[in-house]
């Protein structure tokens, strides 16, 4: 059980919250963790279950990373009668794909069960404190009237004949601002950042920077997420989507999903958010996105070629 406790602690630290009602797949290659994948457990314990093609989608990230082993951890509020069936289905599919299941654990509150446990098994008690929950994190991403900045703080977009020069200036401003992630961003800077990233060309030039390690992505993801409560539905999608991509590149799909949900909820038609959410729902590794970004130069992104998936 020590392995399960250590793994769960690592997951909580990595995700930034306790992954309740989740199936966690840790993909390993030659005994090294190459990817951690979180899925909602509800999809696996629903009455209709999952088709073989549905299960295959969840295995694709492991295949992409060349995994040869996996560890399954289910975190759930209370034991569901289909939980072990779900573990067996995933395990069978993995074995069929020549990926062995090294361990499988079910965590219920502070009790951990291994796959060898039966109905009369004494629970293995662990001192793990769940800490902040996913719902708490989601609330922290929502707009907060007490923090929201006034509409008059946001600068106006320039006239069309001035837009090219404006984009160059604003792209450099955003680049400089994000390069000092970890510092304080004042209201006027946040307002300017929001308007700048609202322009697709400026946004794509910054996404190119992000893909090419211009910024400290760990600090930047945290900074952008902390800005979300200050923005209303009209302004939030570009920053929320940028934050989601940053978390995704960091390997934290859980936080990426929270940010992209904010973007899609407040701006359902924001095309980049829709594409990123689809990639996250299918548990695609960020390498797919990085390849498309790096087909372009920064100048092309700023001049008019879209960054896509």
BADOGU-547260 format. One record per residue (C-alpha): z, x, y; residue number from 1. Coordinates in steps of 0.25 Angstrom, whole numbers. Each point is the difference from the previous one (the first is absolute). Example, Ala and Ser with C-alpha at 12.3 -4.5 7.8 and 13.67 -1.06 7.14 Angstrom:
// BADOGU-547260
<site pz="31" px="49" py="-18" n="1"/>
<site pz="-2" px="6" py="14" n="2"/>
***
This chain:
// BADOGU-547260
<site pz="0" px="0" py="0" n="1"/>
<site pz="1" px="12" py="9" n="2"/>
<site pz="-15" px="1" py="1" n="3"/>
<site pz="-1" px="-15" py="4" n="4"/>
<site pz="11" px="2" py="11" n="5"/>
<site pz="-7" px="12" py="5" n="6"/>
<site pz="-13" px="-6" py="0" n="7"/>
<site pz="5" px="-13" py="7" n="8"/>
<site pz="7" px="8" py="11" n="9"/>
<site pz="-13" px="8" py="2" n="10"/>
<site pz="-8" px="-13" py="2" n="11"/>
<site pz="10" px="-6" py="10" n="12"/>
<site pz="-1" px="13" py="8" n="13"/>
<site pz="-15" px="0" py="-1" n="14"/>
<site pz="-2" px="-15" py="3" n="15"/>
<site pz="10" px="-1" py="11" n="16"/>
<site pz="6" px="-12" py="-7" n="17"/>
<site pz="5" px="-5" py="-13" n="18"/>
<site pz="-13" px="-5" py="-8" n="19"/>
<site pz="6" px="-14" py="-4" n="20"/>
<site pz="-9" px="-9" py="-9" n="21"/>
<site pz="-9" px="12" py="-3" n="22"/>
<site pz="-7" px="7" py="-11" n="23"/>
<site pz="-1" px="15" py="3" n="24"/>
<site pz="-9" px="8" py="-7" n="25"/>
<site pz="2" px="15" py="1" n="26"/>
<site pz="-13" px="7" py="-4" n="27"/>
<site pz="2" px="15" py="-6" n="28"/>
<site pz="-10" px="10" py="-3" n="29"/>
<site pz="5" px="12" py="-9" n="30"/>
<site pz="14" px="-5" py="3" n="31"/>
<site pz="-2" px="0" py="15" n="32"/>
<site pz="1" px="-13" py="9" n="33"/>
<site pz="-14" px="-2" py="6" n="34"/>
<site pz="2" px="-14" py="5" n="35"/>
<site pz="10" px="-11" py="2" n="36"/>
<site pz="-5" px="-14" py="0" n="37"/>
<site pz="7" px="-13" py="3" n="38"/>
<site pz="-4" px="-14" py="-4" n="39"/>
<site pz="6" px="-13" py="2" n="40"/>
<site pz="6" px="-4" py="-14" n="41"/>
<site pz="-3" px="-15" py="2" n="42"/>
<site pz="-15" px="3" py="-4" n="43"/>
<site pz="5" px="5" py="-13" n="44"/>
<site pz="10" px="-11" py="-4" n="45"/>
<site pz="-8" px="-12" py="5" n="46"/>
<site pz="-2" px="-11" py="-10" n="47"/>
<site pz="-15" px="3" py="0" n="48"/>
<site pz="2" px="15" py="-2" n="49"/>
<site pz="-11" px="10" py="3" n="50"/>
<site pz="-13" px="1" py="-6" n="51"/>
<site pz="-5" px="14" py="-6" n="52"/>
<site pz="-9" px="2" py="12" n="53"/>
<site pz="12" px="-2" py="9" n="54"/>
<site pz="9" px="10" py="-7" n="55"/>
<site pz="-12" px="10" py="1" n="56"/>
<site pz="1" px="-1" py="15" n="57"/>
<site pz="14" px="5" py="-1" n="58"/>
<site pz="-3" px="12" py="-8" n="59"/>
<site pz="-12" px="5" py="8" n="60"/>
<site pz="9" px="9" py="9" n="61"/>
<site pz="6" px="7" py="-12" n="62"/>
<site pz="-14" px="2" py="-5" n="63"/>
<site pz="-5" px="5" py="14" n="64"/>
<site pz="11" px="11" py="0" n="65"/>
<site pz="-2" px="4" py="-14" n="66"/>
<site pz="14" px="-5" py="-5" n="67"/>
<site pz="4" px="3" py="-15" n="68"/>
<site pz="14" px="-7" py="1" n="69"/>
<site pz="7" px="-11" py="7" n="70"/>
<site pz="14" px="-4" py="3" n="71"/>
<site pz="2" px="-15" py="2" n="72"/>
<site pz="12" px="-6" py="8" n="73"/>
<site pz="2" px="-15" py="3" n="74"/>
<site pz="10" px="-3" py="11" n="75"/>
<site pz="3" px="-15" py="-1" n="76"/>
<site pz="11" px="-9" py="5" n="77"/>
<site pz="3" px="-7" py="-13" n="78"/>
<site pz="-6" px="2" py="-14" n="79"/>
<site pz="-13" px="-8" py="-2" n="80"/>
<site pz="-3" px="-4" py="-14" n="81"/>
<site pz="-14" px="6" py="2" n="82"/>
<site pz="4" px="14" py="6" n="83"/>
<site pz="-1" px="7" py="-13" n="84"/>
<site pz="-13" px="-7" py="-4" n="85"/>
<site pz="-6" px="5" py="13" n="86"/>
<site pz="5" px="14" py="-3" n="87"/>
<site pz="-6" px="-1" py="-14" n="88"/>
<site pz="-14" px="-4" py="6" n="89"/>
<site pz="0" px="11" py="10" n="90"/>
<site pz="4" px="10" py="-11" n="91"/>
<site pz="-11" px="-5" py="-9" n="92"/>
<site pz="-10" px="1" py="10" n="93"/>
<site pz="4" px="14" py="4" n="94"/>
<site pz="0" px="5" py="-15" n="95"/>
<site pz="-14" px="-6" py="-1" n="96"/>
<site pz="-4" px="9" py="12" n="97"/>
<site pz="7" px="12" py="-7" n="98"/>
<site pz="11" px="0" py="10" n="99"/>
<site pz="14" px="0" py="-7" n="100"/>
<site pz="12" px="-7" py="5" n="101"/>
<site pz="11" px="11" py="0" n="102"/>
<site pz="11" px="-10" py="5" n="103"/>
<site pz="2" px="-14" py="4" n="104"/>
<site pz="12" px="-6" py="7" n="105"/>
<site pz="5" px="-13" py="5" n="106"/>
<site pz="9" px="0" py="12" n="107"/>
<site pz="8" px="-13" py="3" n="108"/>
<site pz="10" px="2" py="11" n="109"/>
<site pz="8" px="12" py="-4" n="110"/>
<site pz="-3" px="-1" py="-14" n="111"/>
<site pz="-11" px="8" py="-7" n="112"/>
<site pz="-6" px="-3" py="-13" n="113"/>
<site pz="-9" px="9" py="-8" n="114"/>
<site pz="-11" px="-6" py="-9" n="115"/>
<site pz="9" px="3" py="-12" n="116"/>
<site pz="10" px="-10" py="5" n="117"/>
<site pz="2" px="-13" py="-7" n="118"/>
<site pz="7" px="-13" py="4" n="119"/>
<site pz="13" px="5" py="-5" n="120"/>
<site pz="-1" px="13" py="7" n="121"/>
<site pz="11" px="5" py="10" n="122"/>
<site pz="-6" px="2" py="13" n="123"/>
<site pz="-1" px="14" py="6" n="124"/>
<site pz="7" px="-1" py="13" n="125"/>
<site pz="-5" px="8" py="12" n="126"/>
<site pz="6" px="2" py="13" n="127"/>
<site pz="-13" px="-1" py="8" n="128"/>
<site pz="1" px="-8" py="13" n="129"/>
<site pz="-13" px="-7" py="2" n="130"/>
<site pz="2" px="2" py="15" n="131"/>
<site pz="-11" px="-6" py="9" n="132"/>
<site pz="-9" px="-11" py="-6" n="133"/>
<site pz="-14" px="-2" py="1" n="134"/>
<site pz="2" px="-13" py="8" n="135"/>
<site pz="9" px="8" py="10" n="136"/>
<site pz="-11" px="10" py="2" n="137"/>
<site pz="-10" px="-11" py="2" n="138"/>
<site pz="9" px="-6" py="10" n="139"/>
<site pz="0" px="13" py="7" n="140"/>
<site pz="-15" px="0" py="1" n="141"/>
<site pz="0" px="-14" py="7" n="142"/>
<site pz="-1" px="-2" py="15" n="143"/>
<site pz="13" px="0" py="6" n="144"/>
<site pz="1" px="-8" py="13" n="145"/>
<site pz="12" px="9" py="5" n="146"/>
<site pz="-9" px="12" py="-1" n="147"/>
<site pz="-14" px="-5" py="3" n="148"/>
<site pz="-6" px="6" py="12" n="149"/>
<site pz="-6" px="-9" py="12" n="150"/>
<site pz="-15" px="-3" py="0" n="151"/>
<site pz="-1" px="6" py="14" n="152"/>
<site pz="3" px="14" py="-6" n="153"/>
<site pz="-13" px="0" py="-7" n="154"/>
<site pz="-12" px="7" py="7" n="155"/>
<site pz="-13" px="-7" py="1" n="156"/>
<site pz="-13" px="5" py="-7" n="157"/>
<site pz="-10" px="7" py="9" n="158"/>
<site pz="-14" px="-6" py="3" n="159"/>
<site pz="-11" px="2" py="-10" n="160"/>
<site pz="-7" px="11" py="8" n="161"/>
<site pz="13" px="8" py="0" n="162"/>
<site pz="4" px="-2" py="-14" n="163"/>
<site pz="-5" px="13" py="-6" n="164"/>
<site pz="8" px="9" py="9" n="165"/>
<site pz="12" px="-9" py="-1" n="166"/>
<site pz="-1" px="1" py="-16" n="167"/>
<site pz="0" px="15" py="1" n="168"/>
<site pz="12" px="1" py="9" n="169"/>
<site pz="8" px="-11" py="-8" n="170"/>
<site pz="-3" px="7" py="-13" n="171"/>
<site pz="6" px="13" py="5" n="172"/>
<site pz="12" px="-7" py="6" n="173"/>
<site pz="3" px="-7" py="-14" n="174"/>
<site pz="-2" px="13" py="-7" n="175"/>
<site pz="10" px="7" py="9" n="176"/>
<site pz="9" px="-11" py="-1" n="177"/>
<site pz="0" px="-1" py="-15" n="178"/>
<site pz="1" px="16" py="-1" n="179"/>
<site pz="14" px="-1" py="6" n="180"/>
<site pz="4" px="-11" py="-10" n="181"/>
<site pz="15" px="1" py="-1" n="182"/>
<site pz="2" px="-1" py="14" n="183"/>
<site pz="3" px="-12" py="9" n="184"/>
<site pz="-12" px="-9" py="5" n="185"/>
<site pz="3" px="-7" py="13" n="186"/>
<site pz="-5" px="-14" py="2" n="187"/>
<site pz="-12" px="4" py="9" n="188"/>
<site pz="-5" px="9" py="-11" n="189"/>
<site pz="1" px="-10" py="-11" n="190"/>
<site pz="-7" px="-10" py="8" n="191"/>
<site pz="-11" px="10" py="3" n="192"/>
<site pz="0" px="4" py="-15" n="193"/>
<site pz="-2" px="-15" py="-4" n="194"/>
<site pz="-12" px="-2" py="9" n="195"/>
<site pz="-6" px="13" py="-4" n="196"/>
<site pz="1" px="-2" py="-15" n="197"/>
<site pz="-5" px="-14" py="2" n="198"/>
<site pz="-14" px="6" py="3" n="199"/>
<site pz="-7" px="3" py="-14" n="200"/>
<site pz="-6" px="13" py="5" n="201"/>
<site pz="13" px="6" py="5" n="202"/>
<site pz="8" px="-5" py="-13" n="203"/>
<site pz="-11" px="6" py="-9" n="204"/>
<site pz="1" px="13" py="7" n="205"/>
<site pz="15" px="0" py="-2" n="206"/>
<site pz="-1" px="-4" py="-15" n="207"/>
<site pz="-9" px="12" py="-2" n="208"/>
<site pz="11" px="9" py="6" n="209"/>
<site pz="10" px="-7" py="-9" n="210"/>
<site pz="-9" px="3" py="-12" n="211"/>
<site pz="-2" px="14" py="4" n="212"/>
<site pz="15" px="4" py="1" n="213"/>
<site pz="0" px="1" py="15" n="214"/>
<site pz="14" px="-7" py="1" n="215"/>
<site pz="13" px="0" py="-8" n="216"/>
<site pz="-3" px="-12" py="-8" n="217"/>
<site pz="14" px="-2" py="-5" n="218"/>
<site pz="5" px="-1" py="15" n="219"/>
<site pz="-11" px="-8" py="5" n="220"/>
<site pz="1" px="-11" py="-11" n="221"/>
<site pz="14" px="-2" py="4" n="222"/>
<site pz="-3" px="1" py="15" n="223"/>
<site pz="-11" px="-11" py="-1" n="224"/>
<site pz="8" px="-9" py="-9" n="225"/>
<site pz="12" px="1" py="10" n="226"/>
<site pz="-10" px="-5" py="11" n="227"/>
<site pz="-4" px="-13" py="-7" n="228"/>
<site pz="12" px="-9" py="5" n="229"/>
<site pz="-4" px="3" py="14" n="230"/>
<site pz="-14" px="-6" py="-1" n="231"/>
<site pz="-4" px="-14" py="-1" n="232"/>
<site pz="-11" px="-6" py="-9" n="233"/>
<site pz="-11" px="3" py="11" n="234"/>
<site pz="3" px="15" py="0" n="235"/>
<site pz="6" px="4" py="-13" n="236"/>
<site pz="-12" px="1" py="-11" n="237"/>
<site pz="-6" px="13" py="4" n="238"/>
<site pz="14" px="7" py="0" n="239"/>
<site pz="5" px="-7" py="-12" n="240"/>
<site pz="-13" px="3" py="-8" n="241"/>
<site pz="0" px="15" py="5" n="242"/>
<site pz="15" px="1" py="-5" n="243"/>
<site pz="-4" px="-6" py="-13" n="244"/>
<site pz="-11" px="10" py="-2" n="245"/>
<site pz="10" px="11" py="3" n="246"/>
<site pz="10" px="-5" py="-10" n="247"/>
<site pz="-11" px="-1" py="-10" n="248"/>
<site pz="-5" px="14" py="2" n="249"/>
<site pz="15" px="4" py="-2" n="250"/>
<site pz="0" px="-7" py="-13" n="251"/>
<site pz="9" px="-11" py="4" n="252"/>
<site pz="-8" px="-12" py="-4" n="253"/>
<site pz="13" px="-9" py="2" n="254"/>
<site pz="2" px="3" py="15" n="255"/>
<site pz="-16" px="-1" py="1" n="256"/>
<site pz="1" px="-14" py="-5" n="257"/>
<site pz="11" px="-4" py="9" n="258"/>
<site pz="-8" px="5" py="12" n="259"/>
<site pz="-13" px="-6" py="-4" n="260"/>
<site pz="6" px="-13" py="-2" n="261"/>
<site pz="5" px="0" py="14" n="262"/>
<site pz="-15" px="3" py="5" n="263"/>
<site pz="-6" px="-11" py="-9" n="264"/>
<site pz="10" px="-10" py="3" n="265"/>
<site pz="-1" px="2" py="15" n="266"/>
<site pz="-15" px="2" py="0" n="267"/>
<site pz="-7" px="-6" py="-12" n="268"/>
<site pz="-14" px="4" py="4" n="269"/>
<site pz="3" px="15" py="3" n="270"/>
<site pz="-10" px="6" py="-10" n="271"/>
<site pz="6" px="14" py="-2" n="272"/>
<site pz="13" px="-7" py="-4" n="273"/>
<site pz="-7" px="-9" py="-10" n="274"/>
<site pz="-7" px="12" py="-6" n="275"/>
<site pz="13" px="8" py="-1" n="276"/>
<site pz="8" px="-11" py="-6" n="277"/>
<site pz="-11" px="-2" py="-11" n="278"/>
<site pz="1" px="15" py="-3" n="279"/>
<site pz="15" px="-1" py="-1" n="280"/>
<site pz="0" px="-13" py="-8" n="281"/>
<site pz="-9" px="7" py="-10" n="282"/>
<site pz="9" px="13" py="0" n="283"/>
<site pz="-11" px="9" py="4" n="284"/>
<site pz="4" px="14" py="4" n="285"/>
<site pz="-3" px="4" py="14" n="286"/>
<site pz="-10" px="10" py="-4" n="287"/>
<site pz="-11" px="-11" py="0" n="288"/>
<site pz="3" px="-2" py="14" n="289"/>
<site pz="1" px="15" py="4" n="290"/>
<site pz="-14" px="2" py="-7" n="291"/>
<site pz="-7" px="-10" py="9" n="292"/>
<site pz="7" px="5" py="13" n="293"/>
<site pz="-4" px="15" py="-3" n="294"/>
<site pz="-14" px="-4" py="-1" n="295"/>
<site pz="0" px="-1" py="15" n="296"/>
<site pz="4" px="10" py="11" n="297"/>
<site pz="11" px="-4" py="11" n="298"/>
<site pz="-12" px="-1" py="10" n="299"/>
<site pz="-7" px="-10" py="-8" n="300"/>
<site pz="12" px="-9" py="-2" n="301"/>
<site pz="2" px="0" py="15" n="302"/>
<site pz="-14" px="-2" py="3" n="303"/>
<site pz="-3" px="-12" py="-9" n="304"/>
<site pz="0" px="2" py="-15" n="305"/>
<site pz="11" px="-9" py="-7" n="306"/>
<site pz="11" px="6" py="-9" n="307"/>
<site pz="-1" px="-9" py="-12" n="308"/>
<site pz="5" px="0" py="-14" n="309"/>
***
